[in-house]
Amino acid sequence: MIKGLSERRRLPRAGKIRLGVMIQEAGKKPYPKATNYFVCPPEVTEALGLPAEPRELPIMFPSEDPPRVFPQERGMNGSAGLWCLGDNQVARRWGDDGQLHEMKCPCPYLDSEECGPEATLYFLLPDVPGIGVWVLRTKNKASITSLNTSFEQFTGTFGGLRGIPFLLKLEPSQTQRWDDKQRKMVKTTLHVLRLDSPYTLRQIHEWRRALGKPVEALMPAREPEEETPVETVPANGGPAPTAESPPPVDNRQRAVDQPAPVADEETDVSVLFSWAARAGVKSEDYTDYLAGVYGIDVDNLPLPRAITEQREFLAGDPQTVRRTVEAVAGKVRARRDAKQGRLV
């Protein structure tokens, strides 16, 4: 046995599913163009009986761990391929000496939009002959947020991911984007990845029970009104937000037709945690964040005010939201630990 090598395991890669095609025009270099359907190898569409341009795929996941089936990093390509990968703290970049070097992340390449999110989805196609993992890559921020939200909700509701039949869908969604030429928000259609299932909640519950996996929660928090996914646009300047307070929201990031929230008797604190989950925020971090921002425990929040403020905050850039929540939550925990230490 070779320590550090013999214990490694890798599932074989079966193939790739793409979200675009290469376009070749006379006298021009080939360039990628996004599609509103999955670009699949012929053996996949034939085995599944799908049309030539399918918009949904029956899939399963090989692992219970969302970070393993959907890893995400910031990436930038060079002339020879992938040049730099980072996690918003540290990046690994190829140097002129042919070695990988650690760099601070993010860097100026993020502002110039040469660097962007890179996410890879690993899944199984159980009805396609052969054993292996299929790969799909996306740089779409709305798709990344959608899948992260689904993973958190499904793992909490069903106790895991493995063994559950899912439908991976590519669905059109209207959104608003800032057009630099027109200097205004314009409507556009964004195709977003979404997870669904062809089975009922009861059937999935029994499926997981048969696998010996307990269901941890059958009642997720009440969902807020369905929101239009909005692509992040460059900030319009102004002071940078601090970790003590939520960052201001650029109005260009919000859908014009989005109705204002209504705080009524049926609205409770669970709606805040549902919005936070959509932004990829952990519930324990958000609990401490709320306590730090409002100086009161979650059960006694001033709901009308909190709902209005948090809806705007959580509609911002997901990574900025997570960083702010984690920073404030960390300070709250540090103060709590220090206080407990004085009492011991």
One Martini backbone bead per residue (centre of mass of N, CA, C, O) as a GRO file, in nm:
protein
  344
    1MET     BB    1   0.096   0.035   0.021
    2ILE     BB    2   0.031   0.384  -0.065
    3LYS     BB    3   0.056   0.656   0.090
    4GLY     BB    4  -0.170   0.883  -0.073
    5LEU     BB    5  -0.284   0.661  -0.306
    6SER     BB    6  -0.438   0.383  -0.239
    7GLU     BB    7  -0.700   0.552  -0.112
    8ARG     BB    8  -0.783   0.639  -0.380
    9ARG     BB    9  -1.085   0.762  -0.558
   10ARG     BB   10  -1.241   0.725  -0.891
   11LEU     BB   11  -1.475   0.806  -1.099
   12PRO     BB   12  -1.578   0.759  -1.396
   13ARG     BB   13  -1.599   0.923  -1.705
   14ALA     BB   14  -1.858   0.936  -1.943
   15GLY     BB   15  -1.919   1.258  -1.995
   16LYS     BB   16  -2.071   1.537  -2.172
   17ILE     BB   17  -2.267   1.823  -2.096
   18ARG     BB   18  -2.399   2.097  -2.270
   19LEU     BB   19  -2.473   2.479  -2.305
   20GLY     BB   20  -2.332   2.476  -2.600
   21VAL     BB   21  -2.197   2.613  -2.907
   22MET     BB   22  -2.003   2.629  -3.191
   23ILE     BB   23  -1.931   2.910  -3.397
   24GLN     BB   24  -1.888   2.937  -3.762
   25GLU     BB   25  -1.758   3.203  -3.940
   26ALA     BB   26  -1.666   3.366  -4.198
   27GLY     BB   27  -1.352   3.497  -4.108
   28LYS     BB   28  -1.385   3.371  -3.816
   29LYS     BB   29  -1.378   3.289  -3.504
   30PRO     BB   30  -1.468   3.075  -3.293
   31TYR     BB   31  -1.776   3.070  -3.094
   32PRO     BB   32  -1.975   3.069  -2.822
   33LYS     BB   33  -2.321   2.944  -2.777
   34ALA     BB   34  -2.598   2.952  -2.621
   35THR     BB   35  -2.849   2.731  -2.506
   36ASN     BB   36  -3.199   2.597  -2.456
   37TYR     BB   37  -3.030   2.324  -2.432
   38PHE     BB   38  -2.905   2.009  -2.425
   39VAL     BB   39  -2.586   1.889  -2.517
   40CYS     BB   40  -2.590   1.566  -2.647
   41PRO     BB   41  -2.511   1.269  -2.698
   42PRO     BB   42  -2.660   1.029  -2.888
   43GLU     BB   43  -2.669   0.800  -2.664
   44VAL     BB   44  -2.855   0.961  -2.474
   45THR     BB   45  -3.108   1.025  -2.644
   46GLU     BB   46  -3.160   0.731  -2.725
   47ALA     BB   47  -3.182   0.594  -2.441
   48LEU     BB   48  -3.411   0.822  -2.341
   49GLY     BB   49  -3.600   0.932  -2.570
   50LEU     BB   50  -3.504   1.206  -2.683
   51PRO     BB   51  -3.473   1.483  -2.814
   52ALA     BB   52  -3.234   1.670  -2.974
   53GLU     BB   53  -3.350   1.916  -2.763
   54PRO     BB   54  -3.321   1.894  -2.451
   55ARG     BB   55  -3.467   2.023  -2.115
   56GLU     BB   56  -3.438   1.731  -1.977
   57LEU     BB   57  -3.294   1.516  -1.710
   58PRO     BB   58  -3.241   1.200  -1.580
   59ILE     BB   59  -3.107   1.187  -1.247
   60MET     BB   60  -2.818   1.127  -1.033
   61PHE     BB   61  -2.625   1.098  -0.734
   62PRO     BB   62  -2.303   0.983  -0.600
   63SER     BB   63  -2.356   1.189  -0.356
   64GLU     BB   64  -2.427   1.363  -0.046
   65ASP     BB   65  -2.217   1.593  -0.126
   66PRO     BB   66  -2.240   1.894  -0.269
   67PRO     BB   67  -1.931   1.979  -0.307
   68ARG     BB   68  -1.877   1.719  -0.486
   69VAL     BB   69  -2.114   1.765  -0.715
   70PHE     BB   70  -2.065   2.113  -0.681
   71PRO     BB   71  -1.812   2.268  -0.761
   72GLN     BB   72  -1.661   2.602  -0.681
   73GLU     BB   73  -1.504   2.866  -0.879
   74ARG     BB   74  -1.271   3.082  -0.978
   75GLY     BB   75  -1.196   3.160  -1.329
   76MET     BB   76  -0.913   3.151  -1.574
   77ASN     BB   77  -0.813   3.186  -1.903
   78GLY     BB   78  -0.572   3.101  -2.132
   79SER     BB   79  -0.400   3.008  -2.411
   80ALA     BB   80  -0.358   2.702  -2.255
   81GLY     BB   81  -0.595   2.754  -2.054
   82LEU     BB   82  -0.605   2.705  -1.741
   83TRP     BB   83  -0.470   2.956  -1.506
   84CYS     BB   84  -0.699   3.018  -1.275
   85LEU     BB   85  -0.789   2.946  -0.921
   86GLY     BB   86  -1.058   3.044  -0.689
   87ASP     BB   87  -1.232   3.140  -0.349
   88ASN     BB   88  -1.199   3.457  -0.252
   89GLN     BB   89  -0.893   3.422  -0.115
   90VAL     BB   90  -0.746   3.187  -0.286
   91ALA     BB   91  -0.511   3.136  -0.552
   92ARG     BB   92  -0.419   2.930  -0.840
   93ARG     BB   93  -0.124   3.004  -1.036
   94TRP     BB   94   0.043   3.015  -1.323
   95GLY     BB   95   0.370   3.048  -1.391
   96ASP     BB   96   0.659   3.107  -1.576
   97ASP     BB   97   0.789   2.840  -1.422
   98GLY     BB   98   0.546   2.610  -1.416
   99GLN     BB   99   0.411   2.695  -1.144
  100LEU     BB  100   0.223   2.698  -0.861
  101HIS     BB  101   0.059   2.988  -0.719
  102GLU     BB  102  -0.021   3.191  -0.459
  103MET     BB  103  -0.306   3.412  -0.444
  104LYS     BB  104  -0.496   3.670  -0.427
  105CYS     BB  105  -0.858   3.662  -0.355
  106PRO     BB  106  -0.935   3.882  -0.539
  107CYS     BB  107  -0.867   4.050  -0.847
  108PRO     BB  108  -0.860   4.265  -1.118
  109TYR     BB  109  -0.994   4.046  -1.309
  110LEU     BB  110  -1.281   4.077  -1.193
  111ASP     BB  111  -1.345   4.370  -1.284
  112SER     BB  112  -1.283   4.289  -1.600
  113GLU     BB  113  -1.425   3.994  -1.645
  114GLU     BB  114  -1.199   3.759  -1.684
  115CYS     BB  115  -1.325   3.665  -1.421
  116GLY     BB  116  -1.521   3.376  -1.304
  117PRO     BB  117  -1.748   3.152  -1.254
  118GLU     BB  118  -1.700   2.794  -1.168
  119ALA     BB  119  -1.912   2.510  -1.241
  120THR     BB  120  -1.955   2.155  -1.145
  121LEU     BB  121  -2.158   1.885  -1.254
  122TYR     BB  122  -2.216   1.569  -1.095
  123PHE     BB  123  -2.362   1.278  -1.263
  124LEU     BB  124  -2.618   1.045  -1.329
  125LEU     BB  125  -2.732   0.807  -1.592
  126PRO     BB  126  -2.924   0.533  -1.526
  127ASP     BB  127  -3.043   0.488  -1.846
  128VAL     BB  128  -2.745   0.468  -1.935
  129PRO     BB  129  -2.510   0.300  -2.058
  130GLY     BB  130  -2.299   0.255  -1.815
  131ILE     BB  131  -2.021   0.359  -1.598
  132GLY     BB  132  -2.054   0.693  -1.478
  133VAL     BB  133  -1.971   1.038  -1.494
  134TRP     BB  134  -2.129   1.330  -1.555
  135VAL     BB  135  -2.067   1.653  -1.717
  136LEU     BB  136  -2.137   2.001  -1.607
  137ARG     BB  137  -2.093   2.337  -1.711
  138THR     BB  138  -2.101   2.665  -1.536
  139LYS     BB  139  -2.137   3.050  -1.531
  140ASN     BB  140  -2.415   3.082  -1.408
  141LYS     BB  141  -2.534   3.246  -1.137
  142ALA     BB  142  -2.831   3.150  -1.129
  143SER     BB  143  -2.768   2.844  -1.142
  144ILE     BB  144  -2.592   2.826  -0.890
  145THR     BB  145  -2.807   2.925  -0.692
  146SER     BB  146  -3.026   2.715  -0.757
  147LEU     BB  147  -2.861   2.457  -0.682
  148ASN     BB  148  -2.778   2.532  -0.395
  149THR     BB  149  -3.065   2.553  -0.289
  150SER     BB  150  -3.158   2.265  -0.356
  151PHE     BB  151  -2.948   2.111  -0.189
  152GLU     BB  152  -3.032   2.223   0.087
  153GLN     BB  153  -3.331   2.138   0.079
  154PHE     BB  154  -3.296   1.828   0.015
  155THR     BB  155  -3.107   1.745   0.249
  156GLY     BB  156  -3.309   1.844   0.470
  157THR     BB  157  -3.567   1.678   0.376
  158PHE     BB  158  -3.412   1.375   0.290
  159GLY     BB  159  -3.103   1.334   0.405
  160GLY     BB  160  -3.019   1.364   0.092
  161LEU     BB  161  -2.924   1.251  -0.254
  162ARG     BB  162  -2.882   0.963  -0.278
  163GLY     BB  163  -3.121   0.780  -0.482
  164ILE     BB  164  -3.257   1.024  -0.620
  165PRO     BB  165  -3.481   1.115  -0.856
  166PHE     BB  166  -3.404   1.351  -1.100
  167LEU     BB  167  -3.458   1.672  -1.262
  168LEU     BB  168  -3.285   1.834  -1.514
  169LYS     BB  169  -3.334   2.177  -1.585
  170LEU     BB  170  -3.403   2.415  -1.862
  171GLU     BB  171  -3.514   2.743  -1.788
  172PRO     BB  172  -3.691   3.011  -1.856
  173SER     BB  173  -3.610   3.362  -1.760
  174GLN     BB  174  -3.692   3.665  -1.660
  175THR     BB  175  -3.486   3.960  -1.688
  176GLN     BB  176  -3.250   4.211  -1.577
  177ARG     BB  177  -3.032   4.434  -1.765
  178TRP     BB  178  -2.749   4.616  -1.809
  179ASP     BB  179  -2.713   4.862  -2.068
  180ASP     BB  180  -2.452   5.047  -2.179
  181LYS     BB  181  -2.565   5.169  -2.445
  182GLN     BB  182  -2.861   5.252  -2.324
  183ARG     BB  183  -2.860   5.316  -2.015
  184LYS     BB  184  -3.039   5.054  -1.922
  185MET     BB  185  -3.289   4.848  -1.853
  186VAL     BB  186  -3.329   4.513  -1.984
  187LYS     BB  187  -3.493   4.262  -2.128
  188THR     BB  188  -3.436   3.907  -2.066
  189THR     BB  189  -3.333   3.571  -2.134
  190LEU     BB  190  -3.280   3.316  -1.890
  191HIS     BB  191  -3.113   3.007  -1.854
  192VAL     BB  192  -3.197   2.779  -1.592
  193LEU     BB  193  -3.102   2.570  -1.355
  194ARG     BB  194  -3.306   2.285  -1.234
  195LEU     BB  195  -3.447   2.103  -0.969
  196ASP     BB  196  -3.632   1.797  -0.982
  197SER     BB  197  -3.919   1.562  -0.965
  198PRO     BB  198  -4.121   1.279  -1.066
  199TYR     BB  199  -4.185   1.266  -0.762
  200THR     BB  200  -4.314   1.244  -0.469
  201LEU     BB  201  -4.259   1.303  -0.146
  202ARG     BB  202  -4.349   1.023  -0.050
  203GLN     BB  203  -4.172   0.855  -0.242
  204ILE     BB  204  -3.902   0.970  -0.146
  205HIS     BB  205  -3.929   0.891   0.146
  206GLU     BB  206  -3.937   0.582   0.085
  207TRP     BB  207  -3.671   0.566  -0.066
  208ARG     BB  208  -3.487   0.654   0.170
  209ARG     BB  209  -3.580   0.439   0.372
  210ALA     BB  210  -3.481   0.193   0.200
  211LEU     BB  211  -3.172   0.306   0.237
  212GLY     BB  212  -3.145   0.400   0.549
  213LYS     BB  213  -3.244   0.707   0.531
  214PRO     BB  214  -3.324   0.960   0.712
  215VAL     BB  215  -3.567   1.198   0.770
  216GLU     BB  216  -3.521   1.522   0.899
  217ALA     BB  217  -3.737   1.688   0.707
  218LEU     BB  218  -4.085   1.770   0.597
  219MET     BB  219  -4.077   2.098   0.682
  220PRO     BB  220  -4.017   2.348   0.520
  221ALA     BB  221  -3.993   2.653   0.468
  222ARG     BB  222  -4.162   2.900   0.363
  223GLU     BB  223  -4.215   3.026   0.060
  224PRO     BB  224  -4.163   3.272  -0.126
  225GLU     BB  225  -4.203   3.459  -0.369
  226GLU     BB  226  -4.132   3.430  -0.681
  227GLU     BB  227  -3.822   3.502  -0.828
  228THR     BB  228  -3.625   3.678  -1.038
  229PRO     BB  229  -3.348   3.612  -1.181
  230VAL     BB  230  -3.038   3.797  -1.133
  231GLU     BB  231  -2.784   3.936  -1.271
  232THR     BB  232  -2.487   4.052  -1.211
  233VAL     BB  233  -2.371   4.384  -1.178
  234PRO     BB  234  -2.193   4.641  -1.180
  235ALA     BB  235  -2.105   4.868  -0.979
  236ASN     BB  236  -2.168   5.234  -0.903
  237GLY     BB  237  -2.011   5.265  -0.666
  238GLY     BB  238  -1.909   5.377  -0.377
  239PRO     BB  239  -1.910   5.266  -0.076
  240ALA     BB  240  -1.804   5.020   0.107
  241PRO     BB  241  -1.899   4.765   0.279
  242THR     BB  242  -1.949   4.644   0.589
  243ALA     BB  243  -1.964   4.393   0.840
  244GLU     BB  244  -2.192   4.551   1.015
  245SER     BB  245  -2.348   4.591   0.737
  246PRO     BB  246  -2.540   4.590   0.486
  247PRO     BB  247  -2.524   4.623   0.166
  248PRO     BB  248  -2.597   4.802  -0.082
  249VAL     BB  249  -2.843   4.823  -0.338
  250ASP     BB  250  -2.856   4.791  -0.666
  251ASN     BB  251  -3.121   4.873  -0.868
  252ARG     BB  252  -3.019   4.707  -1.124
  253GLN     BB  253  -3.065   4.415  -0.970
  254ARG     BB  254  -3.372   4.469  -0.996
  255ALA     BB  255  -3.683   4.401  -1.055
  256VAL     BB  256  -3.934   4.601  -1.162
  257ASP     BB  257  -4.189   4.389  -1.107
  258GLN     BB  258  -4.129   4.363  -0.812
  259PRO     BB  259  -4.289   4.321  -0.537
  260ALA     BB  260  -4.357   4.425  -0.242
  261PRO     BB  261  -4.345   4.343   0.069
  262VAL     BB  262  -4.572   4.183   0.302
  263ALA     BB  263  -4.659   4.240   0.634
  264ASP     BB  264  -4.816   3.980   0.800
  265GLU     BB  265  -4.962   3.731   0.991
  266GLU     BB  266  -4.828   3.494   0.796
  267THR     BB  267  -4.554   3.616   0.863
  268ASP     BB  268  -4.234   3.481   0.931
  269VAL     BB  269  -3.902   3.404   0.997
  270SER     BB  270  -3.878   3.175   0.776
  271VAL     BB  271  -3.853   3.359   0.524
  272LEU     BB  272  -3.561   3.452   0.578
  273PHE     BB  273  -3.428   3.164   0.564
  274SER     BB  274  -3.516   3.109   0.274
  275TRP     BB  275  -3.362   3.341   0.142
  276ALA     BB  276  -3.084   3.259   0.252
  277ALA     BB  277  -3.071   2.982   0.111
  278ARG     BB  278  -3.068   3.101  -0.179
  279ALA     BB  279  -2.776   3.243  -0.106
  280GLY     BB  280  -2.609   3.016   0.067
  281VAL     BB  281  -2.692   3.035   0.370
  282LYS     BB  282  -2.645   2.947   0.677
  283SER     BB  283  -2.847   2.919   0.945
  284GLU     BB  284  -2.638   2.968   1.178
  285ASP     BB  285  -2.526   3.231   1.058
  286TYR     BB  286  -2.796   3.389   1.036
  287THR     BB  287  -2.868   3.393   1.332
  288ASP     BB  288  -2.616   3.561   1.423
  289TYR     BB  289  -2.654   3.796   1.231
  290LEU     BB  290  -2.927   3.900   1.338
  291ALA     BB  291  -2.825   3.950   1.625
  292GLY     BB  292  -2.610   4.165   1.535
  293VAL     BB  293  -2.798   4.370   1.382
  294TYR     BB  294  -3.056   4.379   1.611
  295GLY     BB  295  -2.990   4.295   1.916
  296ILE     BB  296  -3.167   4.018   1.892
  297ASP     BB  297  -3.351   3.764   1.897
  298VAL     BB  298  -3.523   3.595   1.660
  299ASP     BB  299  -3.811   3.578   1.809
  300ASN     BB  300  -3.792   3.928   1.839
  301LEU     BB  301  -3.826   4.044   1.576
  302PRO     BB  302  -3.887   4.316   1.359
  303LEU     BB  303  -4.049   4.212   1.097
  304PRO     BB  304  -4.122   4.439   0.900
  305ARG     BB  305  -3.833   4.550   0.892
  306ALA     BB  306  -3.669   4.287   0.834
  307ILE     BB  307  -3.805   4.208   0.568
  308THR     BB  308  -3.732   4.458   0.407
  309GLU     BB  309  -3.421   4.454   0.452
  310GLN     BB  310  -3.354   4.147   0.382
  311ARG     BB  311  -3.457   4.137   0.096
  312GLU     BB  312  -3.248   4.334  -0.017
  313PHE     BB  313  -2.990   4.200   0.084
  314LEU     BB  314  -3.049   3.898  -0.040
  315ALA     BB  315  -3.057   4.022  -0.350
  316GLY     BB  316  -2.776   4.021  -0.376
  317ASP     BB  317  -2.474   3.920  -0.397
  318PRO     BB  318  -2.405   3.612  -0.277
  319GLN     BB  319  -2.105   3.651  -0.187
  320THR     BB  320  -2.147   3.910  -0.028
  321VAL     BB  321  -2.355   3.799   0.164
  322ARG     BB  322  -2.185   3.570   0.289
  323ARG     BB  323  -1.952   3.743   0.393
  324THR     BB  324  -2.120   3.923   0.579
  325VAL     BB  325  -2.247   3.705   0.754
  326GLU     BB  326  -1.982   3.569   0.852
  327ALA     BB  327  -1.858   3.819   0.984
  328VAL     BB  328  -2.081   3.882   1.189
  329ALA     BB  329  -2.102   3.599   1.316
  330GLY     BB  330  -1.809   3.587   1.418
  331LYS     BB  331  -1.835   3.825   1.618
  332VAL     BB  332  -2.061   3.711   1.789
  333ARG     BB  333  -1.909   3.453   1.881
  334ALA     BB  334  -1.668   3.592   2.009
  335ARG     BB  335  -1.829   3.743   2.226
  336ARG     BB  336  -1.958   3.490   2.349
  337ASP     BB  337  -1.695   3.342   2.426
  338ALA     BB  338  -1.581   3.566   2.605
  339LYS     BB  339  -1.814   3.570   2.808
  340GLN     BB  340  -1.794   3.270   2.894
  341GLY     BB  341  -1.501   3.291   2.996
  342ARG     BB  342  -1.566   3.495   3.234
  343LEU     BB  343  -1.773   3.284   3.380
  344VAL     BB  344  -1.562   3.044   3.450
   0.00000   0.00000   0.00000
